Amino acid sequence: MSNYYLFMIAMTGVSTGFISLMLQFKHLLSLLLSLEAITMNIFILMYSSSNMVGSSGFSALILITLSVCEASLGMSILVSMVQSHGNDYVSSFSSQKC
């Protein structure tokens, strides 16, 4: 697969991820999955664009490392919210209920 097609697929994936982020905001897990899809598509976008230019993809490796940290932090927050509130509805989370 050429880099141009990979670039276009990644751009489509990023826009689809943003659309799903805007439309599905009921559950925290669906929000985290949308963010992870956006991050993975940005990784593919950075990798394909660095291949088109001819440079190394070192910045893409840094992005994938940060996305793993983001995913683990999001899952730990999800688990703690479900344990304290009993569900993962975004509407039930409020910072004023502390």
N, C-alpha and C positions, 0 to 999 in steps of 0.2 A: 504494500500500500504506500503510495507516495505521501510525502510530507504535507502537500497541499490538502489532500483529502483528510488526512489526520487532523490538520489544523481546522478544517471546516467542521468536522465531526465534534471536535472539542469546543468550538464556538457554539455549535448547536446545543451541546450538553450543558454549557455554562448558562445559556439563556433558558433552557428547560429547567435547570436547577433553580434559577431565580424566579421563574414563573411558579414552580411548585412551592417555593418558599413563601411566595406572596399568597397563594391560594389555600394551602393546607397549614393553617396555624392553630389547629385545635389541640393536637397532642405535641408534647415536647419531643417525643421520639421521632415524629415525622419531621420536625424542624431540624433535629440533629442529622437525620439522614439526608435532608436536602442540602445542608451545609457541607456534609461529607462528599456528596456528589459534585457540588460546585468546586470543592477543593481538588478532587481527583481530576476533574476536567481541566482545571487550571494547570495542574501538573502535566497533563498530556499536551496542553497548549504550549506551555513553556518548553517542554521537551521537543516538540515538533518545530517550534520556531527557532530553537537553538540549533537544530539539525539543518534547517533551511539556511541559516546564516553561516554555519560552519564552526560555531564555537562549542565549547564543552558544556554539558548540561549540569554543572555543579550547583547552580542556583535552584534547579529543579529538585536536586537531592535535599537541599536545605528545606525547600517547601514541603517535600514529602515527610521529612522528619518533624517539622512543626505541625503538619496535619495529623500525624499519629499522636502527638501530645495533645492536640485539640480534641481528638476523638476520645481519648482516655479520660480527659478532664470532663468532657460533656457527659460521658457515661457515668462517671462518679457523681456528678451533680444530679443526673437523672435518678440514680439509685437512692441518693439521700432525699430527694424531693418526694419520691414515691413512698419511702419509709416514713417520712414525716406527714405527708398529706394524704396518702392512700391512693392517689391516682396521678396521672401525668397530664391532666388538662392544663393548658396554659392559662385559661381564665381563672383557675383556682389559686394561682400563684400571685401573691401580693407581697410587696416589701413592707407594707404597713401592718401585717399580721404578726410580726416578730414578737 
